[in-house]
């Protein structure tokens, strides 16, 4: 694997930290903001993110994407309010360490066919899960900016910290 197990876990935990940083910038009055009628609202995006990662890891471990189970988890998350969503996302930091620890080295190296590609589980963890996190946090960042938080800059998006310099 290109990353060590601990580097992968640390990267996923950093994604959780950045996501929570960005979520902390959301104006609760604008949780229903959606850029277009067919896109997720801010709260819907966060609800999705509250289940995406842990469910994907489970499917990658089994080598089978269970769409019905995934949709059921998304449906359950649709009942969460903003504070519950943030709490669920917060638990992912520990949960990622637990889930990644369940993979043996051989399982991480073993090829599976998922999401239209055959690759090692380790590769799918990086190229699907970790990349999904980066993409969805960018989407959340754009939502928050579109809702008036113009002071946010790339340091918020990529490092999950506030800039000391106005944007």
C-alpha positions in Angstrom: 0.0 0.0 0.0 1.3 3.5 -0.8 0.2 4.7 2.6 0.8 2.9 5.8 -2.3 1.9 7.7 -1.7 4.7 10.2 -1.2 7.3 7.5 -4.5 6.3 5.9 -6.3 6.5 9.3 -4.6 9.9 9.9 -5.7 11.2 6.5 -9.3 10.1 7.1 -9.3 11.6 10.6 -8.0 14.9 9.1 -10.9 14.8 6.6 -13.3 14.5 9.5 -11.5 17.4 11.3 -11.7 19.7 8.2 -15.3 18.7 7.6 -16.3 19.7 11.1 -14.3 22.9 10.8 -16.3 23.8 7.6 -19.6 22.7 9.2 -18.9 25.1 12.1 -19.0 27.9 9.5 -22.6 27.2 8.5 -25.3 29.6 9.3 -28.0 27.3 10.7 -30.7 29.5 9.1 -29.3 28.4 5.7 -29.2 24.7 6.2 -31.7 24.2 3.4 -29.6 26.1 0.8 -29.1 24.2 -2.4 -27.4 25.6 -5.5 -30.0 24.1 -7.9 -33.3 22.4 -7.3 -31.8 18.9 -8.0 -28.7 19.2 -5.8 -28.6 18.2 -2.2 -29.2 20.9 0.4 -26.5 21.7 2.9 -28.1 19.6 5.6 -28.7 16.8 3.1 -25.1 16.8 2.1 -24.0 16.7 5.7 -26.4 13.8 6.4 -24.9 11.9 3.5 -21.4 12.5 4.8 -22.4 11.2 8.2 -22.8 7.7 6.7 -20.8 7.7 3.5 -17.3 6.9 4.9 -18.0 4.2 7.4 -20.5 2.4 5.0 -18.0 2.5 2.1 -15.2 1.0 4.3 -17.5 -1.8 5.3 -18.4 -2.5 1.6 -14.8 -2.3 0.5 -13.9 -4.8 3.3 -16.5 -7.2 2.1 -15.8 -6.5 -1.6 -19.4 -6.0 -2.3 -21.3 -2.7 -2.6 -24.8 -3.3 -1.0 -26.9 -0.5 -2.5 -29.9 -1.4 -0.4 -28.0 -1.2 2.8 -26.4 2.1 1.7 -29.7 3.6 0.9 -31.2 2.4 4.2 -28.3 4.1 6.0 -28.8 7.3 4.0 -32.6 7.2 4.8 -31.8 6.8 8.5 -29.5 9.7 8.4 -32.2 11.8 6.7 -33.9 12.0 10.1 -31.0 13.6 11.9 -30.9 17.2 12.8 -27.8 19.4 12.4 -26.4 18.7 15.9 -27.0 14.9 15.5 -25.3 15.0 12.1 -22.2 16.8 13.6 -22.1 14.2 16.4 -22.3 11.4 13.9 -19.5 12.9 11.8 -17.4 13.4 15.0 -17.6 9.7 15.8 -16.0 8.9 12.4 -12.6 9.9 13.6 -12.5 6.9 16.0 -14.6 4.7 13.8 -12.2 5.0 10.9 -9.4 3.7 13.1 -11.5 0.8 14.2 -12.7 -0.1 10.6 -9.3 0.2 9.0 -7.8 -2.0 11.7 -10.1 -4.8 10.6 -8.3 -5.2 7.3 -5.4 -7.6 7.2 -2.4 -6.7 5.1 -3.4 -9.4 2.6 -7.0 -8.0 2.4 -5.6 -4.5 1.7 -3.5 -6.0 -1.2 -6.3 -8.2 -2.6 -8.1 -7.0 -5.7 -11.8 -6.6 -5.7 -14.1 -5.2 -8.4 -16.1 -2.3 -7.1 -17.4 1.0 -8.5 -16.6 -0.1 -12.1 -13.0 -0.9 -11.5 -10.8 -3.7 -10.3 -8.2 -2.7 -7.8 -6.7 -3.5 -4.4 -8.8 -2.7 -1.4 -6.1 -0.3 -0.3 -6.2 1.5 -3.6 -10.0 1.7 -3.4 -9.8 3.1 0.1 -7.6 5.9 -1.1 -9.0 6.5 -4.5 -12.7 6.3 -3.6 -13.1 7.0 0.1 -10.3 9.5 0.7 -11.0 11.2 -2.7 -14.7 11.3 -2.0 -14.0 13.1 1.3 -11.9 15.7 -0.5 -14.6 16.2 -3.2 -17.5 16.5 -0.8 -15.7 18.8 1.6 -15.0 21.0 -1.4 -18.7 21.0 -2.2 -19.6 21.9 1.3 -17.0 24.7 1.2 -18.6 26.1 -1.9 -22.1 25.9 -0.3 -20.9 27.8 2.8 -19.2 30.4 0.6 -22.3 30.8 -1.5 -24.3 31.4 1.7 -22.2 34.5 2.4 -19.1 33.3 4.3 -16.8 35.2 1.8 -14.0 35.5 4.3 -13.3 31.7 4.1 -10.3 30.9 1.9 -8.4 27.9 0.7 -6.7 27.5 4.1 -10.2 26.7 5.5 -10.8 24.1 2.8 -7.4 22.4 2.7 -6.1 22.9 6.2 -9.3 23.3 8.2 -8.1 26.4 10.0 -9.0 30.1 9.9 -6.7 32.5 8.2 -5.2 35.3 10.1 -5.2 37.4 6.9 -8.5 38.6 5.4 -9.4 36.8 2.1 
